[in-house]
Amino acid sequence: MSNMTIFMHAERIQESGNNYRARNPDSGASGAYQFTWGTWLYALSLAGLRKYPYSNESANNAPDWVQDAAAHALMTHYYNEFSHSFFNVAEA
């Protein structure tokens, strides 16, 4: 298991209790990684998935694999941008 896979699992636990259908009624963040709308669209773009139907629905309505792919792309981007630090990725 890669360090990124372990990190993503920890993020899912922290953000949503590993619930891919989670939705925060106050912020509108949704899905296992609690994506806000703008971050969701950006992560989908990084993953090459910004196309219908995923870009027209919130993260919690997307399949688990789409949420994981988007999170992986976004976290990898941040990991490379922020000096290969998982601490900095978590802050982002």
DABEL-V453175 format. One record per residue. RES is the residue in one letter. SS is DSSP state (@ for helix, = for strand, . for the rest). PSI is psi in radians with two decimals (* if undefined). D_CENTER is the distance of its C-alpha to the mean C-alpha in whole Angstrom. Layout:
BEGIN
RES&SS&PSI&D_CENTER / RES&SS&PSI&D_CENTER
END
This chain:
BEGIN
M&.&2.31&19 / S&.&2.81&17 / N&@&-0.63&16 / M&@&-0.71&12 / T&@&-0.75&12 / I&@&-0.78&14 / F&@&-0.78&12 / M&@&-0.70&8 / H&@&-0.77&11 / A&@&-0.71&12 / E&@&-0.73&9 / R&@&-0.74&9 / I&@&-0.82&12 / Q&@&-0.77&12 / E&@&-0.67&10 / S&@&0.09&11 / G&.&0.46&14 / N&.&0.49&12 / N&.&1.89&12 / Y&.&-0.27&10 / R&.&0.10&13 / A&.&2.57&12 / R&=&2.27&13 / N&.&1.98&14 / P&.&-0.39&18 / D&.&-0.84&18 / S&.&-0.34&15 / G&.&-0.04&14 / A&.&2.55&10 / S&=&2.90&9 / G&.&3.13&8 / A&.&-0.53&7 / Y&.&0.05&5 / Q&.&0.99&7 / F&=&2.33&6 / T&.&2.88&9 / W&@&-0.86&11 / G&@&-0.71&11 / T&@&-0.64&8 / W&@&-0.83&7 / L&@&-0.70&10 / Y&@&-0.79&10 / A&@&-0.71&7 / L&@&-0.73&9 / S&@&-0.80&12 / L&@&-0.58&11 / A&.&-0.04&10 / G&.&0.45&14 / L&.&0.27&13 / R&.&1.32&14 / K&.&2.88&16 / Y&.&2.43&18 / P&.&-0.15&17 / Y&@&-0.58&13 / S&@&-0.07&14 / N&@&0.11&16 / E&.&2.74&14 / S&.&2.83&12 / A&@&-0.66&8 / N&@&-0.25&11 / N&@&-0.14&13 / A&.&2.66&11 / P&.&2.68&12 / D&@&-0.76&10 / W&@&-0.54&11 / V&@&-0.76&9 / Q&@&-0.77&6 / D&@&-0.75&6 / A&@&-0.75&8 / A&@&-0.78&5 / A&@&-0.73&3 / H&@&-0.79&7 / A&@&-0.78&8 / L&@&-0.80&7 / M&@&-0.61&8 / T&@&-0.73&11 / H&@&-0.87&12 / Y&@&-0.71&12 / Y&@&-0.77&13 / N&@&-0.62&16 / E&@&-0.61&16 / F&.&0.85&17 / S&.&0.62&20 / H&.&0.80&18 / S&.&2.02&17 / F&@&-0.53&14 / F&@&-0.82&16 / N&@&-0.59&15 / V&@&-0.75&11 / A&@&-0.66&11 / E&@&-0.60&13 / A&.&*&11
END
